[in-house]
């Protein structure tokens, strides 16, 4: 069913928010909006049986995407499923609805196709949205951003499945989520989105990832790297002693160094702004409000991205193997890499359900010729985006 944006009635008050997904983010956002006078949750779209979904008001649950669309002024997509999200966003745009996401994986995989077709934005709360908000704040104060930094406390590129199961149960999140956080895939995806959306670059494949260095020293080193590259960079630091937030390093266009020193920003020439938290769903209403007020997207992957997140084999894999799960699985991890260096290598987010055409070795980047990717809207979206950035279509069956 297609919907026409011209036939939609004016936005209701409170604004009707349709939510896609029933996980941690969706549940927290629903609970938060119960206290709001400006938003109301109109429907919650799930693919599970309604009876099996706990912790949500049953009257709001639906398995019909059309019902969600018809009862919403804005859609929040937080299902965590790239293929599913592509269908949701496509349907919402046909209805003339804006979409707010908490899904960096979706943006880096196919968001560049969809952001040209409607209002699509990542929300504050996860690191990319928090960095985009910090960027706007910094620019408004006269800073020129050079480094968009993510703070990570721990990484293990090839964690044991038993260890991931333990931490998933302990933290109340899924094993794939824990795995993608631990092996660095989520971090690489987040910073690729930041690079693409804020017109930055990565200093090298996988980024620099300075380890166990005080933030002020890391900021100075990263500032020098960005200056040498001649472009702002997206990167991260690994230090368990730092807060789980984001930071921005920049210069100032007009202010005297002695004034910035008096304001406790140090001697320069690089100045660090730290946002020592990111609060997931608790911050999402700010972006929802922004969109409904007509202030445009906070962050998306841009129509012409520079950075992809390719799949790196964690172990030797044989031809014919089915990739049950790419992001958060035991076979691959993701790594940020410029398109100019990886060409049309498929993004890791497109590989779930694909089958290996060739055997691959541990540490190898998966190329387009190595894999058969099943047909889907997401695959077509990826293929159609490639010529826009000067690459040939994805040559996979």
Buried (B, 14 or more C-beta within 10 A) or exposed (E): EEBEEEEBEEEEEBBBBBBBBBBBBBBBBBEBBEEBEEBBBBBBBBEEEBEEBEEBEEEBBBEEBBBBBBBBBBBBBBBBBBBBBBBBBBBBBBBBBBBBBBBBBBBBBBBBBBBBEBBBBBBBBBBBBBBBBBBEEBBEEEBEBBBBBBBBEEBEBEBEEEEBEEBBEEEEBBBBBBBBBBBBBBBBBBBBBBBBBBEBBBBBBBBBBBEEBEBEEBBBBBBBBBBEBEBBBBBBBBBEEBBEBBBBBBBBEEBEBEEBEEEEBBEBBBBBBBBEEBEBBBBBBBBBBBBBEEEEBBBBBBBBBBBBBBBBBBEEBEEEBEBEBBBBBBBBBBBBBBBEBBBBBBBBBBBBBBBBBBBBEEEBBBBBEBBEBBEBBBBBBBBBBBEEBEBEEBEBE
